[in-house]
Amino acid sequence: MALAVVVAMLGWIVAMIAWKKGRAPVAWFVYGAILFPIALTHALLLDPLPEEERAAPPSKLAVAVVALLIFGLLFAGSMTRMH
């Protein structure tokens, strides 16, 4: 369970850095959660996009899907410890 929380936090860090530079946060969350050191370096080295090319803020649906995935992982981890 703790691992899932750490992975989610690392993905969130990368997503917020990329979003402030105009990139799509959901894609960067997944990238950061899977390959944190590489994704963090990549996000920090990105140049900000011009206003007309910036990604829209994540939709409520995208945020809900990511939240459900995270909580699903947390729940699955807690269930395996019960057996």
C-alpha positions in Angstrom: 0.0 0.0 0.0 2.8 2.4 0.9 4.4 1.7 -2.5 1.3 2.7 -4.4 1.1 6.0 -2.4 4.7 6.8 -3.2 4.3 6.0 -6.8 1.2 8.2 -7.0 3.0 11.0 -5.4 6.0 10.8 -7.7 3.7 10.7 -10.7 1.8 13.7 -9.4 5.1 15.7 -9.0 6.0 15.1 -12.6 2.5 15.8 -13.8 2.4 19.2 -12.0 5.8 20.3 -13.4 4.7 19.3 -17.0 1.3 20.9 -16.6 2.9 24.2 -15.6 4.8 24.1 -18.8 1.7 23.4 -20.8 1.7 19.7 -21.2 -1.1 17.2 -20.6 -1.0 16.2 -16.9 -2.7 12.8 -17.1 -0.2 11.5 -19.6 2.7 12.9 -17.6 1.3 11.4 -14.4 1.5 7.9 -15.9 4.9 8.6 -17.3 6.2 9.9 -14.0 4.6 7.0 -12.0 6.3 4.4 -14.3 9.7 6.0 -15.0 10.1 8.7 -12.3 13.8 9.6 -12.6 13.6 9.9 -16.4 10.2 11.6 -16.5 11.3 14.2 -13.8 14.5 15.0 -15.8 12.5 15.3 -19.0 9.8 17.5 -17.4 12.4 19.8 -15.8 14.2 20.2 -19.2 11.1 21.0 -21.2 10.6 24.5 -22.6 7.2 26.0 -21.8 4.7 25.8 -24.6 3.2 29.0 -26.1 -0.3 29.9 -24.8 -2.0 28.7 -28.0 -0.4 25.3 -27.8 -0.9 24.6 -24.1 -2.9 21.6 -23.0 -6.3 22.2 -21.4 -6.6 21.5 -17.7 -7.5 17.9 -17.0 -11.1 17.1 -17.3 -13.1 15.9 -14.2 -13.4 12.6 -15.9 -9.7 12.2 -16.3 -9.0 13.1 -12.7 -11.7 10.7 -11.6 -10.2 7.8 -13.6 -6.7 8.4 -12.2 -8.1 8.7 -8.7 -10.0 5.4 -9.1 -6.9 3.7 -10.4 -4.9 4.9 -7.4 -7.5 3.9 -4.9 -8.0 0.6 -6.6 -4.3 -0.1 -6.2 -4.4 0.9 -2.6 -7.5 -1.3 -1.9 -5.9 -4.3 -3.8 -2.8 -3.9 -1.7 -4.7 -3.8 1.6 -6.8 -6.8 0.6 -3.7 -9.0 -0.1 -2.5 -8.3 3.4 -5.7 -9.5 5.0 -5.3 -13.1 3.6 
